[in-house]
Amino acid sequence: MAIIKVKSVKDIPKLKEFKVESTNKLYFQENDYIVKIFLDCYRSLDQKIGKDIFNLLVKLRKLEGESQLILPHDIYMTDKAILGYNTKFINASNVNFINRETKIKELLEAYQKLLESIRLLANNNINLVDILSGNMLYKNGDLYLLDFDLSNIDKNYDSDKLYIDMAYKIWQIILRSIFKYLGDYSLYEVLNHFRLVDFSRGALGCGIISVTESLEEFYFSLQKSLKVDDNTTLLDIDMVLRRINNGY
């Protein structure tokens, strides 16, 4: 882990291009790293946004070692601007394209495990703003979060509330990956039809129930209503939804 001073983007080690996005480019590096190079004015340190991002990246680096968080490793910068940073590359599917042979219980256990990392972020006042399915990967029974540079440090935010907010938003993405093929129905119509117990944002916020207890309630309702067991897969749920949409 290092803060590496360079003269320009040309001095950042990079191999072939991986992806081009609206505000950055990503390149492969040696040893299974990806470098993200900013395109929008290179995050000038003369501006508040540049200073905030630098402080965020430095703080995130100190959390490295968390296996579920794909955190910044090296930060590339000049004397006046942040040019980009690199992270480890994980060859995995984002949750939009998760293998439908994945067992539901394994996915829920992966979410439970991820909660420890979400708690760590909350305890360090790091608020994940960019919570999207594309920034969440699943592989071999583990969920990973990545792409933290749009996050912020909010010391005025209660850590418990921050934890609940992030855990709830991530859960909603997981829920939509379980019930992916909704057809003519909304997610909440399906949940109500099968009497499935979703997380209650209000109850979580009031401390009536914990995130872990909410997860247990959801899985119990799956077992009761859909006869889900330890071997039930996402594909099995897909088949149930297709039968509903076909009028069976």
Protein Blocks (a to p, Z undefined) as FASTA:
>chain_A
ZZdddfblklpccdddfbdcfkbccdddehhiacdddfehnipakbmklmmmmmmmmmmm
mmgoiakbccdfbdcddfkbcfbdcddddddddfklgcfkbcfklmmmmmmmmmmmmmmm
mmnopacfblcfklccceehiacdehjllgccdfkbcfklmmmmmmmmmmmmmmmmmmmm
nojacfklmmmmnopacddfklmmnomacfklmmmmmmmmmmmmnopafklcfklmmmmm
mmmmnoZZ
